[in-house]
Amino acid sequence: MTIEKIILHYESKKENLLPAIKEINSRLGFISSKAVNLLAKHFGLKRAEVFSTASFYNDIRVKSSNKLIIQVCDSAPCQIRGADRVLSVIENFFHQKAGDDFNSNVKIERISCLGHCAEGPNVLINGTLYSRMDEGKVIEIISEYIDD
């Protein structure tokens, strides 16, 4: 989901600013300059007000960590549902294999069970769980993380 789509889910009342900031932070890992601009415009606020609100909370990041961490569940239920195909598409997209560490901006890992076996294959991107992944859907979601 893009920043614009997230913001449009919130009525442009000031009390909706923090929930919108939290959702953007949760989905994208931080509040970018682009997000601050769009939030300010949507809520009719100054950029400084949006940034001040976002930076006040410790759990909201206002700077990118410059690292995209993509973890693909390696458990048997996810494997049966196509986790290897999803992982292969991710590896091809970034031109690196899971476990390689030559790219300091992207880390791809196989991890054990995420506890959502009935909804696999599961992928964790910067701490956000995405279920029922397929080859096209995972690239669409990853693109939202690197689109900024």
C-alpha positions as CSV (number, residue, x, y, z in Angstrom):
1,M,0.0,0.0,0.0
2,T,1.4,3.4,-0.9
3,I,1.7,6.4,1.4
4,E,-1.1,8.1,-0.5
5,K,-3.5,5.1,-0.1
6,I,-2.7,4.9,3.6
7,I,-3.5,8.6,4.1
8,L,-6.7,8.4,2.2
9,H,-8.1,5.9,4.8
10,Y,-8.0,8.7,7.3
11,E,-10.5,11.6,7.5
12,S,-8.6,14.9,7.5
13,K,-9.2,15.6,11.2
14,K,-6.2,16.4,13.4
15,E,-7.0,13.5,15.7
16,N,-6.3,11.1,12.8
17,L,-2.7,12.4,12.3
18,L,-1.1,10.1,14.8
19,P,-2.9,6.9,13.7
20,A,-1.9,7.7,10.1
21,I,1.7,8.3,11.1
22,K,1.7,5.0,13.0
23,E,0.3,3.1,10.1
24,I,2.9,4.6,7.6
25,N,5.7,3.8,10.1
26,S,4.4,0.3,10.6
27,R,4.1,-0.5,6.9
28,L,7.2,1.4,5.6
29,G,9.5,1.3,8.6
30,F,9.9,5.1,8.9
31,I,8.2,8.4,8.1
32,S,9.9,9.8,5.0
33,S,10.1,13.4,3.9
34,K,7.6,12.5,1.2
35,A,5.2,11.1,3.9
36,V,5.6,14.3,6.0
37,N,4.7,16.4,2.9
38,L,1.6,14.3,2.1
39,L,0.4,14.2,5.7
40,A,0.8,17.9,6.1
41,K,-1.2,18.5,2.9
42,H,-3.9,16.0,3.8
43,F,-4.4,17.3,7.4
44,G,-3.9,21.0,6.6
45,L,-0.9,21.3,8.9
46,K,2.7,22.6,8.6
47,R,5.4,20.1,7.9
48,A,7.0,21.0,11.3
49,E,3.8,20.0,13.1
50,V,3.7,16.6,11.4
51,F,7.4,16.0,12.0
52,S,7.1,17.2,15.6
53,T,4.3,14.7,16.2
54,A,6.2,11.8,14.5
55,S,9.5,12.5,16.2
56,F,8.0,12.8,19.7
57,Y,7.3,9.0,19.9
58,N,10.3,6.6,20.3
59,D,8.6,3.8,18.4
60,I,8.2,6.0,15.2
61,R,11.3,6.3,13.0
62,V,11.8,9.5,11.2
63,K,15.0,8.3,9.4
64,S,15.4,5.3,7.2
65,S,17.7,2.6,8.6
66,N,18.8,2.1,5.0
67,K,18.1,-1.5,5.4
68,L,15.3,-3.6,4.1
69,I,15.1,-6.9,5.9
70,I,13.0,-9.5,4.1
71,Q,12.5,-12.8,5.9
72,V,10.8,-15.7,4.2
73,C,9.3,-18.5,6.4
74,D,11.1,-21.8,5.8
75,S,8.7,-24.1,7.6
76,A,7.1,-27.1,5.9
77,P,3.6,-25.6,5.6
78,C,5.0,-22.5,3.9
79,Q,7.3,-24.6,1.7
80,I,4.3,-26.7,0.5
81,R,2.4,-23.5,-0.3
82,G,5.3,-22.0,-2.4
83,A,7.7,-20.3,-0.1
84,D,10.7,-21.4,-2.3
85,R,9.1,-19.8,-5.4
86,V,8.5,-16.5,-3.5
87,L,12.0,-16.5,-2.1
88,S,13.4,-17.1,-5.6
89,V,11.5,-14.1,-7.0
90,I,12.8,-11.9,-4.2
91,E,16.4,-13.1,-4.8
92,N,16.1,-12.5,-8.5
93,F,14.6,-9.0,-7.9
94,F,17.6,-8.0,-5.8
95,H,20.2,-10.1,-7.6
96,Q,21.3,-11.6,-4.3
97,K,20.7,-14.9,-2.5
98,A,19.3,-15.3,1.0
99,G,22.2,-15.0,3.5
100,D,24.4,-12.8,1.2
101,D,25.6,-9.7,3.0
102,F,27.3,-7.7,0.2
103,N,24.4,-5.3,-0.1
104,S,24.2,-3.3,3.1
105,N,20.7,-2.0,2.1
106,V,19.0,-5.3,1.7
107,K,19.1,-8.4,3.8
108,I,17.2,-11.6,2.7
109,E,16.8,-14.4,5.1
110,R,15.1,-17.8,5.5
111,I,13.6,-18.0,9.0
112,S,11.7,-20.7,10.9
113,C,8.0,-20.7,11.6
114,L,6.2,-17.4,12.0
115,G,3.1,-19.1,13.5
116,H,0.7,-18.4,10.7
117,C,1.0,-21.8,9.0
118,A,-2.5,-21.9,7.6
119,E,-1.9,-18.6,5.8
120,G,1.4,-19.3,4.2
121,P,3.6,-18.7,2.5
122,N,4.5,-15.9,5.0
123,V,7.0,-13.1,4.5
124,L,8.2,-10.6,7.2
125,I,9.4,-7.3,5.8
126,N,10.9,-4.9,8.3
127,G,8.9,-6.6,11.0
128,T,5.5,-6.5,9.2
129,L,4.0,-9.9,8.4
130,Y,2.5,-10.6,5.0
131,S,0.6,-13.8,4.5
132,R,-0.6,-15.8,1.4
133,M,2.3,-14.5,-0.6
134,D,2.8,-15.3,-4.2
135,E,5.4,-14.3,-6.8
136,G,3.6,-11.1,-8.0
137,K,2.2,-10.0,-4.7
138,V,5.6,-10.0,-2.9
139,I,7.3,-7.8,-5.5
140,E,4.4,-5.4,-5.3
141,I,4.7,-5.1,-1.6
142,I,8.6,-4.8,-1.7
143,S,8.3,-2.1,-4.3
144,E,6.3,0.0,-1.8
145,Y,9.2,-0.2,0.6
146,I,11.8,1.0,-2.0
147,D,9.5,3.3,-3.9
148,D,10.3,6.3,-1.7
